[in-house]
Amino acid sequence: MNILQMQMLGKADPSQVPGLSRFFKTDPGQYGEGDRFLGIKVPVTRSVVKDCWRQVSFQDLEECITSPYHELRLAALLALVEIFKRPLAGEKYFLCSSPKNHFSPVDTVRKQCVDFYLAHTASINNWDLVDLSCYPLLGEWLLDKDRSLLYELARSGKTLWEQRIGIVSTMTFIRHGQLEDTFAIADILLHHPHDLIHKAVGWLLREAGKRDKAALEAYLAPRFSTMPRTMLRYAIEKFPEPERQSYLHPARS
């Protein structure tokens, strides 16, 4: 058992398990069906990761990301993000062997993080696991690279969660004033059947609108009348109330 597992197991709180199981929809037929919990809330998990991420290896992360326990998978992902951000802070990472390539030592480790992430998307199987990991890792990696991977995930992802990674990863681009990919990937997912994609797309559209309201309005103009209602509500959440109502009830305008 590695240090990340030990520290997390020491924080288990069975009294929290029923509430977390309900919150993450683990009943039969729900999107989190069958997931298991230790009863550890996110701030506690973050604290554990902060204390020990430098001491874990990729093998340790493999043990955690494949755990049946939701919180251990989250801890692995948060630790992976920390390694990505500071790739030479933990000596175990740089010592990982890898073939020669054109990347710098820093980017070699970051590429290992990205490869690890993409190899384990089957374990990134709830919205919090996606949202807390994809854009600070995958989005950051692709900031100066070809982004077709995100389009492929959105269009042909094997799971709902891979498709969500495709859109949520664009948060990093938005924060750098680059909105085109968010709008383009939103189009791919515009008529997706699941409300968790509607919420994600609406959220990212809203964030794009914070950067450039006119660009969001231009995107919505030919689409809002056929968009899923939840997606639209999320997208226009920050608009002044009269404007929101003009989108929600255009016949009254």
Residue frames relative to the residue before (quaternion, step in Angstrom):
aa qw qx qy qz dx dy dz
M 1.0000 0.0000 0.0000 0.0000 0.00 0.00 0.00
N 0.3217 -0.7753 0.5139 0.1769 3.59 -0.77 1.00
I 0.7149 -0.4908 0.2907 0.4043 3.56 -1.28 0.37
L 0.6340 0.5277 -0.3471 0.4462 3.60 0.99 -0.70
Q 0.6394 0.5100 -0.3172 0.4801 3.57 0.98 -0.81
M 0.6756 0.5087 -0.3040 0.4385 3.58 0.82 -1.00
Q 0.6747 0.4920 -0.3004 0.4609 3.56 0.89 -0.93
M 0.6677 0.4953 -0.3065 0.4635 3.58 0.95 -0.81
L 0.6596 0.5080 -0.3200 0.4522 3.59 0.88 -0.87
G 0.6321 0.5460 -0.3224 0.4453 3.55 1.15 -0.63
K 0.6831 0.4628 -0.2752 0.4934 3.58 1.27 -0.34
A 0.3867 0.7492 -0.4715 0.2585 3.60 1.24 -0.01
D 0.0462 -0.7875 0.6144 -0.0151 3.55 -1.01 0.90
P 0.2995 -0.8072 0.4780 0.1740 3.60 0.00 1.26
S 0.5946 0.5882 -0.3745 0.4003 3.60 1.09 -0.56
Q 0.6754 0.4971 -0.2891 0.4617 3.59 1.20 -0.50
V 0.5023 0.7052 -0.4106 0.2861 3.58 1.19 -0.42
P 0.6702 0.4960 -0.3466 0.4298 3.68 0.72 -0.85
G 0.6698 0.5049 -0.3081 0.4489 3.59 0.91 -0.87
L 0.6676 0.4872 -0.3034 0.4743 3.58 0.95 -0.84
S 0.6301 0.5355 -0.3354 0.4512 3.58 1.02 -0.76
R 0.6555 0.4874 -0.3122 0.4850 3.58 1.02 -0.76
F 0.6640 0.5347 -0.3088 0.4217 3.57 0.89 -0.97
F 0.7668 0.3422 -0.1800 0.5124 3.57 0.98 -0.84
K 0.4862 -0.7444 0.3914 0.2371 3.54 1.24 0.66
T 0.2144 0.8257 -0.4896 0.1804 3.56 0.64 1.14
D 0.4555 0.6841 -0.4633 0.3315 3.62 1.20 0.10
P 0.6782 -0.4848 0.3506 0.4268 3.60 -1.20 0.39
G 0.8024 0.2574 -0.2183 0.4922 3.55 -0.90 1.00
Q 0.6197 0.5263 -0.3532 0.4628 3.60 1.23 -0.21
Y 0.6801 -0.5457 0.3018 0.3853 3.58 -1.21 0.49
G 0.7379 0.3692 -0.2321 0.5151 3.62 1.15 -0.47
E 0.1719 0.8446 -0.4964 0.1032 3.55 1.25 0.42
G 0.8483 0.2099 -0.1685 0.4561 3.54 -0.95 0.99
D 0.4876 0.6611 -0.4516 0.3483 3.59 1.19 -0.16
R 0.2511 -0.7730 0.5716 0.1131 3.55 -1.14 0.71
F 0.1968 -0.8016 0.5616 0.0577 3.54 -1.10 0.78
L 0.3740 -0.7014 0.5667 0.2169 3.50 -1.29 0.59
G 0.4869 -0.6674 0.4299 0.3643 3.57 1.23 -0.36
I 0.4827 0.6506 -0.4353 0.3926 3.59 1.11 0.73
K 0.3134 -0.7630 0.5363 0.1791 3.58 -0.68 1.06
V 0.7007 -0.5263 0.2973 0.3789 3.55 -1.23 0.64
P 0.6533 0.5071 -0.3584 0.4331 3.69 0.79 -0.75
V 0.6314 0.5178 -0.3297 0.4737 3.58 1.08 -0.70
T 0.6380 0.5187 -0.3213 0.4698 3.57 0.96 -0.84
R 0.6424 0.5192 -0.3244 0.4610 3.59 0.93 -0.84
S 0.6473 0.5262 -0.3177 0.4508 3.58 0.97 -0.83
V 0.6424 0.5127 -0.3166 0.4736 3.58 0.97 -0.85
V 0.6631 0.5067 -0.3039 0.4595 3.58 0.88 -0.94
K 0.6355 0.5416 -0.3286 0.4415 3.58 0.94 -0.86
D 0.6986 0.4960 -0.2677 0.4408 3.56 0.99 -0.84
C 0.8581 0.2178 -0.0601 0.4611 3.59 0.93 -0.78
W 0.4047 0.7455 -0.4800 0.2238 3.63 1.15 -0.03
R 0.6234 0.5629 -0.3486 0.4159 3.61 1.05 -0.65
Q 0.7093 0.4831 -0.2458 0.4507 3.56 1.17 -0.53
V 0.6474 0.5119 -0.3324 0.4565 3.60 1.21 0.01
S 0.3466 -0.7286 0.5601 0.1876 3.53 -1.19 0.65
F 0.6744 -0.4510 0.3635 0.4578 3.56 -1.26 0.02
Q 0.6031 0.5457 -0.3615 0.4558 3.59 1.07 -0.59
D 0.6278 0.5209 -0.3279 0.4765 3.58 1.05 -0.77
L 0.6562 0.5080 -0.3090 0.4646 3.56 0.97 -0.87
E 0.5940 0.5618 -0.3546 0.4538 3.57 1.10 -0.70
E 0.6605 0.5105 -0.3084 0.4561 3.58 0.93 -0.86
C 0.6992 0.4662 -0.2724 0.4686 3.57 1.01 -0.78
I 0.6844 0.5020 -0.3085 0.4294 3.60 0.86 -0.91
T 0.7039 0.4279 -0.2674 0.4999 3.60 1.17 -0.45
S 0.4060 0.7249 -0.4653 0.3053 3.58 1.26 0.19
P 0.4954 -0.6347 0.4899 0.3342 3.61 -1.11 0.49
Y 0.6377 0.5400 -0.3242 0.4435 3.58 1.26 -0.33
H 0.5365 -0.6708 0.4355 0.2692 3.50 -0.78 1.17
E 0.7037 0.4900 -0.2835 0.4293 3.59 0.76 -1.00
L 0.6328 0.5112 -0.3439 0.4690 3.60 1.07 -0.60
R 0.6223 0.5146 -0.3410 0.4813 3.58 1.06 -0.65
L 0.6445 0.5063 -0.3234 0.4730 3.58 0.99 -0.80
A 0.6366 0.5286 -0.3333 0.4519 3.60 0.93 -0.84
A 0.6387 0.5215 -0.3283 0.4607 3.59 0.98 -0.82
L 0.6781 0.4951 -0.2944 0.4566 3.58 0.92 -0.88
L 0.6585 0.4958 -0.3118 0.4725 3.59 0.96 -0.81
A 0.6346 0.5078 -0.3283 0.4814 3.58 1.06 -0.71
L 0.6271 0.5367 -0.3323 0.4564 3.58 1.02 -0.78
V 0.6288 0.5224 -0.3273 0.4738 3.58 1.02 -0.77
E 0.6490 0.5107 -0.3221 0.4630 3.60 0.96 -0.81
I 0.6314 0.5156 -0.3319 0.4746 3.59 0.98 -0.80
F 0.6458 0.5290 -0.3137 0.4524 3.56 0.96 -0.89
K 0.6793 0.4984 -0.2921 0.4526 3.57 0.93 -0.88
R 0.8010 0.1175 -0.0234 0.5866 3.58 0.99 -0.88
P 0.0743 -0.8944 0.4385 0.0483 3.55 0.67 1.14
L 0.7358 0.3793 -0.2484 0.5031 3.59 1.12 -0.36
A 0.4548 0.7033 -0.4471 0.3141 3.58 1.23 0.17
G 0.7425 0.2788 -0.1898 0.5787 3.56 1.17 -0.49
E 0.4284 -0.7602 0.4186 0.2517 3.58 -0.39 1.19
K 0.5775 0.6112 -0.3884 0.3770 3.61 1.09 -0.53
Y 0.6459 0.5498 -0.3334 0.4115 3.57 1.05 -0.70
F 0.6923 0.4758 -0.2904 0.4582 3.55 0.81 -0.96
L 0.6449 0.5275 -0.3199 0.4512 3.58 1.17 -0.52
C 0.4678 0.6576 -0.4609 0.3691 3.59 1.24 -0.12
S 0.3993 -0.7246 0.5044 0.2473 3.58 -0.78 0.96
S 0.0808 0.7730 -0.6267 0.0577 3.54 -1.14 0.68
P 0.5777 -0.5955 0.4148 0.3736 3.59 -1.10 0.54
K 0.6035 -0.5483 0.4235 0.3948 3.55 -1.21 0.45
N 0.0964 0.7774 -0.6173 0.0727 3.53 -1.03 0.79
H 0.6649 -0.5269 0.3597 0.3886 3.56 -1.30 -0.04
F 0.5155 0.6559 -0.4215 0.3555 3.61 1.22 0.00
S 0.5206 -0.5853 0.5202 0.3402 3.52 -1.29 0.49
P 0.6845 -0.4558 0.3371 0.4583 3.63 -1.20 0.20
V 0.6450 0.5140 -0.3263 0.4618 3.59 0.96 -0.83
D 0.7210 0.4408 -0.2612 0.4666 3.58 0.80 -0.98
T 0.5485 0.5878 -0.4069 0.4337 3.59 1.17 -0.39
V 0.6778 0.4645 -0.2896 0.4908 3.56 0.92 -0.88
R 0.6433 0.5170 -0.3321 0.4568 3.58 0.96 -0.78
K 0.6252 0.5188 -0.3367 0.4761 3.58 1.03 -0.72
Q 0.6150 0.5301 -0.3470 0.4695 3.60 1.02 -0.68
C 0.6351 0.5244 -0.3255 0.4644 3.57 1.02 -0.79
V 0.6670 0.4958 -0.2989 0.4690 3.57 0.92 -0.92
D 0.6533 0.5087 -0.3171 0.4624 3.58 0.93 -0.84
F 0.6258 0.5293 -0.3257 0.4713 3.57 1.03 -0.82
Y 0.6510 0.5329 -0.3062 0.4456 3.55 0.92 -0.97
L 0.7183 0.4534 -0.2561 0.4615 3.57 0.78 -1.03
A 0.6426 0.5233 -0.3219 0.4578 3.57 1.16 -0.53
H 0.7601 0.3619 -0.1820 0.5081 3.58 1.23 -0.36
T 0.2670 0.7923 -0.5183 0.1797 3.60 1.09 0.51
A 0.5547 0.5989 -0.4042 0.4126 3.61 1.16 -0.37
S 0.6916 0.4496 -0.2673 0.4981 3.58 1.19 -0.50
I 0.6076 0.5007 -0.3520 0.5062 3.59 1.30 -0.17
N 0.2304 0.8566 -0.4004 0.2297 3.49 0.69 1.23
N 0.7008 0.3020 -0.3398 0.5498 3.53 0.90 0.98
W 0.6835 -0.5446 0.2948 0.3865 3.55 -1.17 0.57
D 0.6537 0.5088 -0.3366 0.4479 3.62 0.97 -0.70
L 0.6230 0.5350 -0.3423 0.4567 3.58 1.04 -0.72
V 0.6407 0.5029 -0.3087 0.4912 3.57 1.07 -0.75
D 0.7614 0.4594 -0.2367 0.3914 3.53 0.54 -1.25
L 0.7044 0.4548 -0.2737 0.4712 3.60 1.09 -0.59
S 0.7601 0.3892 -0.2079 0.4771 3.58 1.21 -0.16
C 0.6900 0.5588 -0.3301 0.3205 3.58 0.78 -0.94
Y 0.7511 0.4101 -0.2759 0.4376 3.62 0.69 -0.88
P 0.6686 0.4639 -0.3523 0.4623 3.68 0.96 -0.52
L 0.7103 0.3858 -0.2584 0.5290 3.59 1.23 -0.17
L 0.7799 0.3266 -0.1910 0.4986 3.59 0.34 -1.21
G 0.6476 0.5182 -0.3215 0.4568 3.59 0.94 -0.83
E 0.6596 0.5038 -0.3043 0.4676 3.57 0.93 -0.87
W 0.6475 0.5312 -0.3200 0.4429 3.57 0.94 -0.86
L 0.7433 0.4234 -0.2190 0.4694 3.57 0.95 -0.89
L 0.3879 0.7617 -0.4641 0.2324 3.59 1.23 -0.12
D 0.7938 0.2045 -0.1143 0.5613 3.60 1.02 -0.75
K 0.6320 0.5184 -0.3187 0.4799 3.57 1.23 0.55
D 0.6833 -0.4390 0.3792 0.4434 3.53 -1.35 0.08
R 0.2523 -0.8162 0.5121 0.0890 3.57 -0.85 1.00
S 0.3173 0.7865 -0.4865 0.2097 3.57 1.22 0.24
L 0.5286 0.6324 -0.4052 0.3957 3.60 1.16 -0.50
L 0.6759 0.4958 -0.3058 0.4515 3.59 0.89 -0.87
Y 0.6242 0.5236 -0.3352 0.4732 3.57 1.06 -0.71
E 0.6561 0.5092 -0.3101 0.4627 3.56 0.99 -0.82
L 0.6361 0.5162 -0.3316 0.4679 3.58 0.99 -0.79
A 0.6705 0.4983 -0.3029 0.4587 3.59 0.90 -0.92
R 0.7263 0.4528 -0.2446 0.4556 3.56 0.92 -0.94
S 0.8490 0.1449 0.0016 0.5082 3.56 0.82 -1.00
G 0.2549 0.7928 -0.5190 0.1930 3.59 1.18 0.39
K 0.5173 -0.6715 0.4403 0.2959 3.54 -0.97 0.87
T 0.7879 0.1933 -0.0933 0.5772 3.57 1.18 -0.54
L 0.6794 -0.4416 0.4053 0.4233 3.51 -1.36 0.21
W 0.6853 0.5119 -0.2863 0.4317 3.57 0.96 -0.90
E 0.6182 0.5131 -0.3509 0.4810 3.60 1.05 -0.62
Q 0.6382 0.5130 -0.3257 0.4726 3.57 1.02 -0.75
R 0.6421 0.5094 -0.3245 0.4721 3.58 1.02 -0.75
I 0.5895 0.5528 -0.3640 0.4631 3.61 1.06 -0.69
G 0.6231 0.5773 -0.3408 0.4029 3.58 0.97 -0.83
I 0.7490 0.3762 -0.2229 0.4977 3.60 0.88 -0.86
V 0.6896 0.4966 -0.3136 0.4236 3.61 0.81 -0.90
S 0.5780 0.5929 -0.3821 0.4103 3.62 1.09 -0.54
T 0.6112 0.5753 -0.3579 0.4092 3.59 1.15 -0.49
M 0.4036 0.7097 -0.4799 0.3211 3.60 1.24 -0.02
T 0.6306 0.5361 -0.3373 0.4484 3.58 0.99 -0.79
F 0.6524 0.5083 -0.3247 0.4588 3.59 0.92 -0.82
I 0.6194 0.5435 -0.3398 0.4534 3.57 0.99 -0.85
R 0.6804 0.5031 -0.2924 0.4455 3.57 0.89 -0.91
H 0.6854 0.3989 -0.2723 0.5449 3.55 1.30 -0.23
G 0.5965 -0.6208 0.3444 0.3744 3.58 1.21 0.41
Q 0.5568 0.5873 -0.3908 0.4385 3.58 1.25 0.34
L 0.0665 -0.8668 0.4937 -0.0232 3.57 -0.14 1.29
E 0.5041 0.7106 -0.4123 0.2664 3.57 1.17 -0.50
D 0.6789 0.4949 -0.3114 0.4440 3.60 0.87 -0.86
T 0.6039 0.5506 -0.3624 0.4481 3.59 1.03 -0.68
F 0.6859 0.4700 -0.2911 0.4732 3.58 0.85 -0.92
A 0.6666 0.5094 -0.3128 0.4452 3.60 0.93 -0.83
I 0.6894 0.4525 -0.2846 0.4888 3.59 0.93 -0.85
A 0.5715 0.5658 -0.3786 0.4581 3.58 1.13 -0.57
D 0.6301 0.5351 -0.3372 0.4506 3.59 1.01 -0.73
I 0.6232 0.5433 -0.3399 0.4482 3.58 1.01 -0.78
L 0.7759 0.3612 -0.1550 0.4935 3.55 1.01 -0.93
L 0.3409 0.8103 -0.4453 0.1700 3.55 1.32 -0.07
H 0.8025 0.2179 -0.1089 0.5446 3.59 0.98 -0.78
H 0.1949 0.7864 -0.5468 0.2112 3.54 1.09 0.79
P 0.4935 -0.7125 0.4121 0.2812 3.62 -0.94 0.76
H 0.7080 0.4926 -0.2735 0.4258 3.63 1.11 -0.51
D 0.4940 -0.6935 0.4403 0.2850 3.57 -0.89 0.94
L 0.5862 0.5646 -0.3927 0.4283 3.62 1.12 -0.37
I 0.6240 0.4732 -0.3364 0.5230 3.57 1.21 -0.39
H 0.5956 0.5524 -0.3636 0.4559 3.60 1.02 -0.71
K 0.6774 0.4927 -0.2915 0.4620 3.58 0.89 -0.94
A 0.6631 0.5089 -0.3115 0.4519 3.57 0.93 -0.88
V 0.6676 0.4888 -0.3057 0.4710 3.58 0.88 -0.92
G 0.6567 0.5106 -0.3136 0.4579 3.59 0.90 -0.88
W 0.6271 0.5411 -0.3190 0.4607 3.56 1.02 -0.84
L 0.7043 0.4517 -0.2768 0.4727 3.59 0.81 -0.95
L 0.6107 0.5232 -0.3546 0.4770 3.59 1.06 -0.61
R 0.6265 0.5304 -0.3314 0.4650 3.58 0.99 -0.80
E 0.6633 0.4968 -0.3063 0.4684 3.59 0.93 -0.89
A 0.6258 0.5169 -0.3393 0.4755 3.59 1.04 -0.71
G 0.6543 0.5296 -0.3044 0.4457 3.56 1.03 -0.81
K 0.5862 0.5607 -0.3726 0.4507 3.57 1.14 -0.50
R 0.6684 0.4818 -0.2804 0.4924 3.55 1.16 -0.66
D 0.7988 -0.0333 0.0904 0.5938 3.56 0.95 -0.92
K 0.2366 -0.8151 0.5155 0.1177 3.55 0.03 1.31
A 0.6339 0.5397 -0.3354 0.4409 3.58 1.00 -0.78
A 0.6399 0.5191 -0.3266 0.4631 3.58 1.02 -0.76
L 0.6465 0.4976 -0.3232 0.4795 3.58 0.99 -0.76
E 0.6418 0.5194 -0.3285 0.4586 3.59 0.92 -0.83
A 0.6472 0.5109 -0.3180 0.4680 3.58 1.00 -0.81
Y 0.6380 0.5140 -0.3247 0.4726 3.58 1.06 -0.73
L 0.7082 0.4853 -0.2687 0.4367 3.57 0.87 -0.94
A 0.5482 0.6844 -0.3940 0.2753 3.57 0.98 -0.85
P 0.7910 0.2928 -0.2010 0.4982 3.67 0.70 -0.87
R 0.7180 0.4892 -0.2251 0.4409 3.58 1.27 -0.19
F 0.5853 0.6597 -0.3829 0.2749 3.58 0.99 -0.79
S 0.6473 0.5502 -0.3343 0.4079 3.58 1.01 -0.69
T 0.7554 0.3359 -0.2059 0.5236 3.61 1.18 -0.40
M 0.4640 0.6764 -0.4518 0.3507 3.60 1.24 0.01
P 0.5756 -0.5327 0.4661 0.4096 3.59 -1.17 0.43
R 0.5758 -0.6415 0.3836 0.3315 3.55 -0.89 0.95
T 0.6427 0.5236 -0.3314 0.4505 3.60 0.93 -0.82
M 0.6345 0.5301 -0.3251 0.4590 3.58 0.95 -0.86
L 0.6692 0.4975 -0.2994 0.4638 3.56 0.89 -0.92
R 0.6530 0.5197 -0.3250 0.4449 3.59 0.86 -0.89
Y 0.6535 0.4945 -0.3159 0.4781 3.57 0.95 -0.81
A 0.6699 0.5329 -0.3086 0.4148 3.59 0.88 -0.93
I 0.7829 0.3346 -0.1623 0.4988 3.58 0.95 -0.87
E 0.2922 0.8147 -0.4711 0.1701 3.57 1.26 0.15
K 0.7487 0.4006 -0.2166 0.4817 3.60 1.00 -0.78
F 0.4597 0.6668 -0.4656 0.3566 3.59 1.23 0.09
P 0.5872 -0.5367 0.4491 0.4068 3.61 -1.16 0.45
E 0.6521 -0.5792 0.3227 0.3676 3.55 -1.01 0.82
P 0.6517 0.4999 -0.3567 0.4451 3.67 0.81 -0.75
E 0.6500 0.5017 -0.3202 0.4725 3.60 1.02 -0.74
R 0.6148 0.5426 -0.3488 0.4538 3.58 0.98 -0.80
Q 0.6885 0.4878 -0.2906 0.4512 3.55 0.85 -0.95
S 0.6254 0.5419 -0.3507 0.4384 3.59 1.08 -0.63
Y 0.6475 0.4773 -0.3107 0.5064 3.59 1.20 -0.50
L 0.7107 0.4719 -0.2636 0.4502 3.55 0.93 -0.91
H 0.7955 0.1255 -0.0438 0.5912 3.58 1.10 -0.73
P 0.0616 -0.8579 0.5085 0.0395 3.60 0.59 1.10
A 0.5989 0.5875 -0.3702 0.3990 3.61 1.06 -0.58
R 0.6638 0.5069 -0.3002 0.4607 3.57 1.19 -0.55
S 0.5823 0.6215 -0.3664 0.3747 3.58 1.22 -0.44
